[in-house]
Amino acid sequence: MYLYLPFREHLFHPDIGAYDSYGILALRQTHTGWVRETYIPDVTPSRTFIRTLCRRYIKEQLAPCHLMDVLQDEL
């Protein structure tokens, strides 16, 4: 089973200054607990959008190896 969690970051870019953004953390359930598979930082500034994506990926049980491709399609 896979779990996708949004995480918030405080970032800085020289052109726009400080900003908040959300990324996605992908976890896989094992017999010993949850293991981090991958994470993708700085996906979107929208908390609502990232939460919607995470819910969809959990429901569909998206394999983490496809996360970047699916995110690129979404954006």
Phi and psi in degrees as GROMACS dihedral restraints (atoms count N, CA, C in turn):
[ dihedral_restraints ]
;  ai    aj    ak    al  type     phi  dphi    fc
    3     4     5     6     1  -113.5    20    10
    4     5     6     7     1   145.8    20    10
    6     7     8     9     1  -126.5    20    10
    7     8     9    10     1   133.7    20    10
    9    10    11    12     1  -116.9    20    10
   10    11    12    13     1   125.7    20    10
   12    13    14    15     1  -123.7    20    10
   13    14    15    16     1   135.2    20    10
   15    16    17    18     1   -78.0    20    10
   16    17    18    19     1   148.1    20    10
   18    19    20    21     1  -137.3    20    10
   19    20    21    22     1   145.5    20    10
   21    22    23    24     1   -97.9    20    10
   22    23    24    25     1   141.2    20    10
   24    25    26    27     1  -128.9    20    10
   25    26    27    28     1   148.0    20    10
   27    28    29    30     1  -106.4    20    10
   28    29    30    31     1   113.6    20    10
   30    31    32    33     1  -121.5    20    10
   31    32    33    34     1   170.3    20    10
   33    34    35    36     1  -138.9    20    10
   34    35    36    37     1   135.9    20    10
   36    37    38    39     1  -131.0    20    10
   37    38    39    40     1   134.8    20    10
   39    40    41    42     1   -57.9    20    10
   40    41    42    43     1   -30.0    20    10
   42    43    44    45     1   -79.3    20    10
   43    44    45    46     1   -29.9    20    10
   45    46    47    48     1  -120.9    20    10
   46    47    48    49     1    -9.2    20    10
   48    49    50    51     1    86.1    20    10
   49    50    51    52     1  -152.8    20    10
   51    52    53    54     1   -77.9    20    10
   52    53    54    55     1   143.4    20    10
   54    55    56    57     1  -155.9    20    10
   55    56    57    58     1   160.4    20    10
   57    58    59    60     1  -103.3    20    10
   58    59    60    61     1   142.0    20    10
   60    61    62    63     1  -144.1    20    10
   61    62    63    64     1   161.4    20    10
   63    64    65    66     1  -118.6    20    10
   64    65    66    67     1   142.1    20    10
   66    67    68    69     1  -121.5    20    10
   67    68    69    70     1  -178.9    20    10
   69    70    71    72     1  -124.0    20    10
   70    71    72    73     1   132.7    20    10
   72    73    74    75     1  -109.2    20    10
   73    74    75    76     1   127.7    20    10
   75    76    77    78     1  -106.9    20    10
   76    77    78    79     1   125.9    20    10
   78    79    80    81     1  -118.9    20    10
   79    80    81    82     1   149.1    20    10
   81    82    83    84     1  -120.7    20    10
   82    83    84    85     1   134.6    20    10
   84    85    86    87     1   -83.3    20    10
   85    86    87    88     1   130.7    20    10
   87    88    89    90     1  -122.2    20    10
   88    89    90    91     1   177.6    20    10
   90    91    92    93     1   -68.3    20    10
   91    92    93    94     1   -15.8    20    10
   93    94    95    96     1  -104.4    20    10
   94    95    96    97     1    -2.2    20    10
   96    97    98    99     1   135.4    20    10
   97    98    99   100     1  -159.8    20    10
   99   100   101   102     1   -93.2    20    10
  100   101   102   103     1   136.1    20    10
  102   103   104   105     1  -121.5    20    10
  103   104   105   106     1   134.8    20    10
  105   106   107   108     1   -71.2    20    10
  106   107   108   109     1   125.0    20    10
  108   109   110   111     1   -90.3    20    10
  109   110   111   112     1   -51.6    20    10
  111   112   113   114     1  -164.4    20    10
  112   113   114   115     1   168.0    20    10
  114   115   116   117     1  -146.6    20    10
  115   116   117   118     1   150.5    20    10
  117   118   119   120     1  -127.0    20    10
  118   119   120   121     1   114.1    20    10
  120   121   122   123     1   -83.9    20    10
  121   122   123   124     1   163.4    20    10
  123   124   125   126     1    53.5    20    10
  124   125   126   127     1    51.8    20    10
  126   127   128   129     1   -81.9    20    10
  127   128   129   130     1   -47.1    20    10
  129   130   131   132     1  -159.2    20    10
  130   131   132   133     1   152.3    20    10
  132   133   134   135     1   -83.0    20    10
  133   134   135   136     1    -4.7    20    10
  135   136   137   138     1   -93.5    20    10
  136   137   138   139     1   114.0    20    10
  138   139   140   141     1   -64.5    20    10
  139   140   141   142     1   -40.8    20    10
  141   142   143   144     1   -62.0    20    10
  142   143   144   145     1   -45.3    20    10
  144   145   146   147     1   -63.0    20    10
  145   146   147   148     1   -45.7    20    10
  147   148   149   150     1   -67.5    20    10
  148   149   150   151     1   -36.3    20    10
  150   151   152   153     1   -66.5    20    10
  151   152   153   154     1   -39.0    20    10
  153   154   155   156     1   -62.2    20    10
  154   155   156   157     1   -44.4    20    10
  156   157   158   159     1   -61.1    20    10
  157   158   159   160     1   -46.8    20    10
  159   160   161   162     1   -60.3    20    10
  160   161   162   163     1   -43.6    20    10
  162   163   164   165     1   -61.2    20    10
  163   164   165   166     1   -42.5    20    10
  165   166   167   168     1   -65.3    20    10
  166   167   168   169     1   -42.9    20    10
  168   169   170   171     1   -66.5    20    10
  169   170   171   172     1   -34.9    20    10
  171   172   173   174     1   -67.6    20    10
  172   173   174   175     1   -47.0    20    10
  174   175   176   177     1   -59.2    20    10
  175   176   177   178     1   -44.1    20    10
  177   178   179   180     1   -84.0    20    10
  178   179   180   181     1    -9.0    20    10
  180   181   182   183     1    53.3    20    10
  181   182   183   184     1    52.6    20    10
  183   184   185   186     1   -59.6    20    10
  184   185   186   187     1   130.1    20    10
  186   187   188   189     1   -71.3    20    10
  187   188   189   190     1   132.2    20    10
  189   190   191   192     1   -56.5    20    10
  190   191   192   193     1   -25.9    20    10
  192   193   194   195     1   -65.5    20    10
  193   194   195   196     1   -17.2    20    10
  195   196   197   198     1  -101.3    20    10
  196   197   198   199     1    -1.1    20    10
  198   199   200   201     1   -57.7    20    10
  199   200   201   202     1   -48.2    20    10
  201   202   203   204     1   -63.0    20    10
  202   203   204   205     1   -43.0    20    10
  204   205   206   207     1   -63.1    20    10
  205   206   207   208     1   -43.8    20    10
  207   208   209   210     1   -66.0    20    10
  208   209   210   211     1   -40.7    20    10
  210   211   212   213     1   -62.6    20    10
  211   212   213   214     1   -42.1    20    10
  213   214   215   216     1   -61.5    20    10
  214   215   216   217     1   -38.8    20    10
  216   217   218   219     1   -65.9    20    10
  217   218   219   220     1   -39.2    20    10
  219   220   221   222     1   -66.1    20    10
  220   221   222   223     1   -37.6    20    10
